[in-house]
């Protein structure tokens, strides 16, 4: 990995990750990102990964990517995959997905899925390049806890 390392999320990464998600357009008004992070840390926190760029004498290390993975016993999921705008094309997203897939496979997970919001279709080519196949499904949801 050129210029970054992948590691498990730490609580002191919270603000940097929220900024990254905001810059990547992943935050929605009805989802409190800090609440999402707190919830993830109670369920399979080992599947919450960040990509960190090393620091130097004049700057601290920087979070340049993130992904949340999950496994429900039937299939795995990817959420909040993001990379810093100035590092896109550097392999950060690929590396985060590959490491999450490796961890999921080690858990016995046979399949991984993700959802792409309408309006974010430009990312579909990225997932195609990783071997993800589109399929048609209607997704429904019901909020149990209102964050905002």
N, C-alpha and C positions, 0 to 999 in steps of 0.2 A: 504494500500500500504506500503510495507516494505521498509523503508529507502529512499523514494522519495515522492514528491508531484507533481501533475499535475497542470499546470497553463498556462495561455495565454502567448504567446511569447511577449517579450519586446525588443525594438530596441537594448538595450545593450547586448542582448543574441546573436547578429549576429555572432560575431567571433567564439564563442563557438559552435554554431550550424553548421557553415561552417566546423569547425574542425571535429565535430561528423560525418557529412555527408561524408567528405573525408575519415575518418577512416572506415566508413561503405561501402565505394565503391559506393556511390550514385552520385558523381559528374561526369559529362561528359564534355569533352572539348568544346562542342558546347553550353553548358548551363552555364551561369555565376551565381553561387549560390547567390551572393549578389543581383544581379538583380532579381532573382526569389523571394528572400525574400522581396525586395522593392515592387515588383508587388503584392505579396500576401498581404502586409500590406494595399493596396488600395482596396482590394476585400475580404470581409468576414474575417477580421483579427482575429475575435473571434474563427475561426476554425483552427488557427495555434497554436498548443499546444507544450509545452515542459514538460519533466519530469526533476525535479530538486532534486538533492541529497543535503540534508542540509550540511552546513559547520560546522566547529568546531573551537576551539581556534586557531588551527594551519593551517587551510585551509578554503578557501571560499566555498560557495555553488558551485555545479558543475552541468552543464547540462548533463544528462545521456540518454536523449531520445527526439525525436521530431516526429511530424506528421503534415502535412498540409491537411486539409479537404476542400472540396468545394461542393457546391450544385448549380446546374444550373436550377433548377425548374423541372427537369425530373428525375435525379438521383444524388446521391452523389458520391464523389471520394475521395480516399486517395492517398496522395503523400508523398514522403520523410519520410516514417516511418523508424526510426533508433533507435537503442539503443547502448550504449557504450559497446565495446567488453568485458570489464571486468564485466559488469552487465547483460549480456545476460543470460536468464533463470530465472531472478528475477521478471518477470511479468511486466516489463516496457512496452514492445510492446503490450501485452494484454490490459493493463490499458489504454494506449494511444488510441488504436482502440476502446475500449469500451466507453471511454469518447467522442470520435469523433462521434461514432454511436449515442450516447445519444443526443448530440447537433444537429446532423442531423435530428434525429427523431422529436425533438422538433420544427424543422423548417418545418415539414411536409414531409420530404424526405422519399419516399417509398422503396428505394433500394440504396445500395452503391456498388461501383466497384473500382477496382484498376488494374494496369498493372504491370506485372513482366517482366523485360527484359530477353531476352535469355541469358543464362549463369548464371542466378541467380535462377535456378530452385530449389535449396535447400531450399529456403524460402517458397515454396509451401506447405510443410507440416505444417508450422506455420499457414498459412491461412486456411488450411483444418481444423486444430484444433479449429479455431474460427468460423467454420460453413460456410466459403466461398466455393463456388462451382465453379470449373473450367468450362469454356465454350469456344468454339472455335469461334474466331472472327479474322478478318484481320483488323489491325489498320493501318491507313495511316495518314500522317502529312504533314503540309506545314508550314515552318517558315515564319512569317510575319516580325519579327524584329531579325536581326542577332546580337547576343551578343558578339561573339568573332571573 
